[in-house]
């Protein structure tokens, strides 16, 4: 028998109907996930004719950078100054993730370890707040922050700091709930041993609990960062000046331009998507360990 026949015989023995069906389903799933991302990236290098043509163009004829030049090159026609929008998104998403992690660590540890009346009711209440659609909170948050702004003396509109506060209202409940459940998986005996050795409660949290919780903390940071990075509704309500737009609002503005330029929209969407993908790839080890870490060995 030839090598090809031997290979086919080997594959026939290894494969059965169940595995074939599983491979087909997996292939369709991967195509459904990867193809939209590929179409977005490839369309950013196409011309408007290639995108709007009657027949789809799956591979651009050339890697044209016209869309990216319009986003970043001041000398390009219809310059969008997209770099400023990237900076605005960073100014909002990074502080939101950091503050959410710090507050949720303190709150989750108190709920998981300290004894006080009504803590389960409080935790369920926090989760119930997260289940409320964000659109229902816009008017109350705007009215509350407007009154606080009038009393203290700051503007609610076009204020990235105010936007961070509104994002915390969305991200903090789920971050608190996630970390509370994780802290409960860490055996209390480890912390009790540290207390016996002379550590106070804050030293126990810093030296014992946090090192064991790094995967969970990274998972919460990535999750809250992703919410703030992609958020559209609150930014659309609180931001009016084009110079203060975050990336989702800027992409919507480009899309709504009277002269449609879909390749520019695709280029901006690619720039917005790639950092999140890279963040997941870089922190993949921590995200995976977050599912299993926290137990006692031996």
N, C-alpha and C positions, 0 to 999 in steps of 0.2 A: 504493500500500500504506500501511496505517496504521502508526503508530509501534509498536504492539504486534506487528503482523506482522513488521515489520523487526527488532524485538528477538528474536522467536522464530526468525527465519531466521538471525540472527547467532549465537544460542546453538547452533542446530543445526549450523552450520558449525564452531563452535569445539569442540563436544563430540563425543567418540567413545565407543565402548564401554569402552575402557580407562579413560578419565577418569571415566565414569559409575560404574564399579565402584569406582574409587579414592575418589570422593566418598561413595559409600554406606558403604564400609569406614571412612573417616575419620569420618563422621557417627556410626556405631555406636560407634567408639572414644571420641569426645568425649562422647557421651551416657553411656557406661559409666564414664567418669572423672568427669564433672561432676555427674551425677545423684546419686550417693551423698553428695557434699559438699552439694548443695542440700537433700537430704532431711534430713541432719543439722542444718543451719542452720534450716530451716523447722520441723523438729520441736521445736526448742528454744523456739519461740513458740506451740506448740500446747498444748491441754489434754490430760490423760490420756485423756479420752474420745475425742478426735480421733485420738490415736495408737493406742489399743487398739480402735477401732471396727472393725466387720466390713468396711466399705468404706474404702479408703485416702483420706485427705484430703491432696491435693497442695499446696494453698494454705491456710494457717491463716486462720480467719475474722477473727482480730484478732491484732495483734502484742503478745501478752501477755508481760510481763516477770517473771512469777511465778517461773520457774525461775532467772533471774539474780538475783532478790532473795533467793531461798533460798541462793544461793551466796555473796552478798556483804553482804546486809543483816542486821545482828545482830538486828533486831527481827522478822525473818521467822520463821515456824514452820519447824522443822527446819533452822536455820541451819547451814551447812556450813563456814564460815570458809575458803572456797576461796582467798582471797588469800594465806593463809599457805602453802598448797600451791604456788601459783605462785612465791612467793619461794624455797621449797625447791628447786623445779626449776631456777630460775635459779642458785642457789648451787651446784648440782651440774653443770649443763650448760655454763655459761660457763667455769669453771675447767678442766673436762675438755677443752674445745675449745682453750683457750689453752695449757695444758700440753702437749697432744698436738701442737699446731703447733710449739711451741718445741723440744721433744725430737725431733720428726720432722725438723725443718729441720737440726738439728745432725747427727743420725744419717744422714739421707739424703745430706747433702753429703759426709760422710766416706766413705760407700759409693760415691758417684758419682765422687768426685775423688781420694781418697787411695788409695794402693796398700798393701795388707796382705794377708797370707795368709788365705784362707778367707772373704773378704768375700761372694763369691757364695753360698757355703754358708750364711753367716749370713743373707743376704737371703732365700734360699729357706726357711730355717728359720723366719724371722719370718712369712713368708706361710703356712707350714704351721701355725703356731700360730693364725693367724686362721681357718683352715679348720676347726679343732676347734670343735664346737658349744659355745656358752657354758654350757649346762647341765652339761657335764662338768667345767667349771672351778670351779663354785660351791663344792663341798666342799673341794677343795685350797686355794682362795683363802681361804675362811672359816677353815680350820684354820691356815693360815700367818699370817693377820692376827690371829687370836686369840692365837697364841703371841707374836707381836711386841707385841700390846697388853698381854699379861700382863707381858712383860719391861720395856716402857717405861712402862706405866701409863695406858692409854686403853681405852675401851670400844669394842668392835666394833659392837655393836647400837646403832641410832639415832645413828649418827655419819656425817654427810654427807661429811666428809673421807675416811673409809674407803670410802664409796661412789664417790667420785671415783677412788680408786686402782683399784677393781674395774672401773670404766668404762675407765680407761686400758689395762687388760689387753685390752680388746676393741677399742678404737679406735686405739691406737698402732701395732700391726702394719700395718694397712691404710694409715694415714697415712704411715708410713715407706716403704712400698712405692710408694705413689702419688707421693710427692715424689722418691724416688730415680729413678724413670723420667722424671720431668719434668726434673730437674737434668741428666740425661744428654743431653737435647735442647739444652741451652744450650752453644754452642760453647766449647771450652776456650780458644780463642785470645783471647777477650775477657778472661778471668780472667788469662791469662798476660801480656797487655798491662798489666793493672793491677799485677801483681807486678813487672814491669819498671819501672813508674813509681814504685815505692817502697812500695806497699801491702803490708802483711802479710796472712796468710791470713784473719784475722778481718775486716780492713777490706775485703778482696775480697768476702767473704760479705755484709757489711753494705751496701757501696756498689754492688756490681755484681750479685751473684747474687739477692739478695732483691728489688730493684726489678724485675728481669726475671721473677721468680717470683710476683709478687703474685696473678695470676689463679689459679695452682695453690694457693697458700697459702690464698686465700679459699675455694676449692673444698674443701680439706681441713678448714678451720674449719667450714664449713657442714655437711659430712658428719658430722664428729665431734659437733658440736653437736646435730644431728638425732638421732643414735644415743642420746646421753645424755638428750635431752629426752623421747624416746619410750620409753626403756628401762623394762621392767616386772619382769623376772624377778629381777634382782639386788636391786632396790629392795624387792621383795616379801620377799626372804629377810633382808636386812640392816636393814629398818625395821619396828619394831613399834608405836611410839607414833604415835597419830593426828596429833599436832602436828608430826611429822617426815615425814609422808607426802609424796611427790612427786605430781604430778598423775595419772599413770597409776594409782598405788595408790589415790588418793582416788576416782577415777572407778569403780574396781572395787568399792570399799567402798560407794559410793552405789548401784551396780547391785545389790549383794548385800544391800541393806537389806531387812528383812522387809516393809516397806511400799514396793512398787516405785514409783519416780517416773521413768519413762523420759525425760520432758521435761527433767528436771534433768541426767540423764546426757548427753543431747544438748547441753545448754547448756555443760556442762563440757568435753565433747569439742570443741565449737566454739571455746571459749576456748583450748584446748590446740592446736588445729590452725592457727588464724589466724596466730599469730606466725611459724610456720615458713613458711607461704605468703608472708607479707609479706617475710620474710628472703630468700626465693628471688627475689621480684620486685625488691627493692631491689638485690640483688647479681647480678642476671641478667647484666649486662654483663661482670662479672669471671668468672662461671661460663662464659660463652660464649668469652671470650678465653682461658680456660685450655685450650681444645682446640687453639688455633692459635698462641699466643704462645710465645716462646722461641727463635725462629730469628734468623738474621742477615739484615739487609736489604742489598741491593746485591751 
